């Protein structure tokens, strides 16, 4: 596990553009989008907030989850690359259980995503977007670990389906943006319900919505138990799917003739 985490950390350090893009994307939403829509999309008093809040404060948890979503899929993108160049064969034939190797890959991705999220929170702090209690930065850590695990496991399960790097990169856009926009990241669900019951149902069943709410409540030292149950349940489902898909004897890699099958 330490080797996989170290390898992922070195890859992240060598890809400085990845770190900058991970910060620029949410900061653009925070500084430009939120400023432009602050009056239009004002937020009423809803849990966990006890008073009226700025729109920037409301969307901050959603932007934190967006960082983890992008990182989870980008980390899984490296699995597709490793399969193309043949490096995955070394991983899959090691004596360690396959589930342990995939969990190690997830832990490495979570560690990288935590660095990105806290770097974003540092910049947001200077923008006066912060929790009421400074301990909120510590309270949110377990929530970030759980949500990072879910989003990373989802990315691993997806990466097993695609044989080429180009295919996976294009499908990322069909996953990230629908999950992000059809959630409570940018607007409360009660506002969505006022305009469309169908969209409200989609948002309610979207796992990303529950990831956002888990982070939102954790920032204020609270636990949203429904969101926690959904995130943990989805994490297990995605992880089981990824372990099965990467099993050379029964999974999707077996149907293609092995992890390094010809494209």
SULZINOR-V771373 format. One record per pair of residues at least 12 apart in sequence whose C-alpha atoms are under 10 Angstrom apart, sorted by the first residue. I is the first residue (numbers start at 0). J is the second residue. Records with the same first field share a line. If there is no record, write none. Layout:
I=J + J
This chain:
0=95 + 99 + 100 + 101 + 102 + 103 + 104 + 105 + 106 + 107
1=103 + 104 + 106 + 107
2=103 + 104 + 107
3=90 + 100 + 101 + 103 + 104 + 105 + 106 + 107 + 108
4=103 + 104 + 105 + 106 + 107 + 108 + 109 + 110 + 111
5=107
6=104 + 107
7=74 + 77 + 104 + 106 + 107 + 108 + 110 + 111
8=107 + 108 + 110 + 111
10=77
11=74 + 108 + 111
12=111
17=70 + 73 + 115
18=70 + 111 + 112 + 114 + 115 + 118
19=115
20=66
21=65 + 66 + 67 + 69 + 70 + 112 + 115 + 116 + 118 + 119
22=62 + 66 + 115 + 116 + 118 + 119 + 120 + 122
23=119
24=62 + 65 + 66 + 69
25=58 + 59 + 61 + 62 + 63 + 64 + 65 + 66 + 116 + 119 + 123
26=59 + 62 + 119 + 120 + 122 + 123
28=55 + 58 + 59 + 62 + 185
29=54 + 55 + 56 + 58 + 59 + 62 + 123 + 126 + 128
30=55 + 123 + 126
31=55
32=54 + 55
33=53 + 54 + 55 + 56 + 57 + 58 + 59 + 185
34=53 + 54 + 55
36=54 + 55
37=53 + 54 + 55
38=53 + 54
39=54
40=53 + 54 + 185 + 186 + 187 + 190
41=53 + 54 + 55 + 57 + 186 + 187
42=54 + 55 + 56 + 57 + 186 + 187 + 190
43=187
45=187 + 189
46=212 + 215 + 216 + 219 + 221 + 223
47=212 + 215 + 216 + 217 + 218 + 219 + 220 + 221 + 222 + 223
48=130 + 131 + 215 + 216 + 219
53=128
54=128 + 185 + 186
55=123 + 126 + 127 + 128 + 129 + 185
56=123 + 126 + 127 + 128 + 129 + 130 + 215
57=128 + 183 + 184 + 185 + 186 + 187 + 215
58=128 + 183 + 184 + 185 + 186 + 187 + 211 + 215
59=119 + 120 + 123 + 128 + 129 + 184 + 185 + 211 + 214 + 215
60=116 + 120 + 139 + 183 + 184 + 185 + 210 + 211 + 212 + 213 + 214 + 215 + 216 + 217 + 218
61=179 + 180 + 182 + 183 + 184 + 185 + 186 + 207 + 208 + 210 + 211 + 212 + 214 + 215
62=116 + 119 + 120 + 179 + 184 + 185 + 211
63=112 + 113 + 115 + 116 + 117 + 119 + 120 + 143 + 184 + 210 + 211 + 214 + 215
64=112 + 116 + 143 + 146 + 147 + 150 + 179 + 184 + 207 + 208 + 210 + 211 + 212 + 213 + 214 + 215
65=116 + 150 + 175 + 176 + 178 + 179 + 184 + 207 + 210 + 211
66=112 + 113 + 115 + 116 + 119 + 147
67=108 + 109 + 111 + 112 + 113 + 115 + 116 + 143 + 144 + 146 + 147 + 148 + 149 + 150 + 151 + 210
68=112 + 146 + 147 + 149 + 150 + 151 + 153 + 154 + 174 + 175 + 178 + 179 + 207 + 210
69=112 + 150 + 151 + 154 + 171 + 172 + 175
70=108 + 109 + 111 + 112 + 113 + 115 + 147 + 150 + 151 + 154
71=105 + 108 + 109 + 111 + 112 + 147 + 148 + 149 + 150 + 151 + 152 + 153 + 154 + 155
72=108 + 150 + 151 + 152 + 153 + 154 + 155 + 157 + 158 + 167 + 168 + 171 + 174 + 175
73=108 + 151 + 154 + 155 + 158 + 167 + 168 + 171
74=104 + 105 + 107 + 108 + 109 + 111 + 112 + 151 + 154 + 155 + 158
75=104 + 105 + 108 + 151 + 152 + 153 + 154 + 155 + 156 + 157 + 158 + 159 + 167
76=154 + 155 + 157 + 158 + 161 + 163 + 164 + 165 + 167 + 168 + 171
77=155 + 158 + 164
78=104 + 154 + 155 + 158 + 159 + 164
79=155 + 157 + 158 + 159 + 160 + 161 + 162 + 163 + 164 + 165 + 166 + 167 + 168 + 258
80=158 + 162 + 163 + 164 + 165 + 167
81=164 + 258 + 259
82=158 + 159 + 162 + 163 + 164 + 252 + 257 + 258 + 259 + 260
83=162 + 163 + 164 + 258 + 259 + 260 + 261 + 262
84=259
85=258 + 259 + 260
86=258 + 259
87=258 + 259
88=257 + 258 + 259
91=245 + 246 + 247 + 258
92=247
96=242
97=241 + 242 + 243 + 245 + 246 + 247
98=238 + 239 + 241 + 242 + 243 + 245 + 246
99=242
100=242
101=151 + 152 + 155 + 238 + 241 + 242 + 245
102=148 + 151 + 152 + 238 + 242
104=151 + 152 + 155
105=147 + 148 + 149 + 150 + 151 + 152 + 154 + 155 + 238
106=144 + 147 + 148 + 151
107=151
108=147 + 148 + 150 + 151 + 152
109=143 + 144 + 145 + 146 + 147 + 148 + 149 + 150 + 151
110=144 + 147
111=147
112=143 + 144 + 147 + 151
113=140 + 143 + 144 + 147
116=143
117=136 + 140
120=136
129=218
130=215 + 217 + 218 + 219 + 220
131=218 + 219
132=218 + 219 + 220
133=218 + 219
134=218 + 219 + 220
135=215 + 216 + 217 + 218 + 219 + 220 + 221
136=217 + 218 + 219 + 220
137=217 + 218 + 220
138=214 + 216 + 217 + 218 + 219 + 220 + 221 + 222
139=213 + 214 + 215 + 216 + 217 + 218 + 219 + 220 + 221 + 222
140=214 + 217 + 218
141=213 + 214 + 217
142=210 + 211 + 212 + 213 + 214 + 215 + 216 + 217 + 218 + 222 + 227 + 230
143=210 + 211 + 213 + 214 + 217
145=210 + 213 + 214 + 227 + 230 + 231 + 234
146=206 + 207 + 209 + 210 + 211 + 213 + 214 + 227 + 230 + 231 + 233 + 234
147=210 + 230 + 234
148=230 + 231 + 233 + 234 + 235 + 237 + 238
149=206 + 207 + 210 + 229 + 230 + 231 + 232 + 233 + 234 + 235 + 236 + 237 + 238
150=206 + 207 + 210 + 230 + 233 + 234 + 237
151=234 + 237 + 238
152=233 + 234 + 235 + 236 + 237 + 238 + 239 + 240 + 241 + 242
153=233 + 234 + 235 + 236 + 237 + 238 + 240 + 241
154=167 + 171 + 174 + 237 + 238 + 241
155=237 + 238 + 240 + 241 + 242 + 244 + 245
156=236 + 237 + 238 + 239 + 240 + 241 + 242 + 243 + 244 + 245
157=170 + 171 + 174 + 237 + 240 + 241 + 244
158=241 + 244 + 245
159=240 + 241 + 242 + 243 + 244 + 245 + 250 + 251 + 252 + 258
160=241 + 244 + 245 + 251 + 252
161=251
162=252 + 255 + 258 + 259 + 260 + 261 + 262
163=261 + 262
175=207
177=202 + 205 + 207
178=201 + 202 + 205 + 206 + 207 + 208
179=202 + 205 + 207 + 208 + 211
180=202 + 207 + 208
181=198 + 199 + 200 + 201 + 202 + 203 + 204 + 205 + 207 + 208
182=198 + 199 + 201 + 202 + 203 + 204 + 205 + 206 + 207 + 208 + 209 + 210 + 211 + 212
183=199 + 202 + 203 + 205 + 207 + 208 + 209 + 210 + 211 + 212
184=202 + 207 + 208 + 209 + 210 + 211 + 212 + 215
185=211
188=200 + 202 + 203 + 208
204=229
205=229
206=226 + 229 + 230 + 232 + 233 + 234
207=226 + 229 + 230
208=226 + 229 + 230
209=223 + 224 + 225 + 226 + 227 + 228 + 229 + 230
210=223 + 226 + 227 + 229 + 230 + 231
211=226 + 230
212=224 + 225 + 226 + 227
213=225 + 226 + 227 + 228 + 229 + 230
214=226 + 227
245=257 + 258
246=258
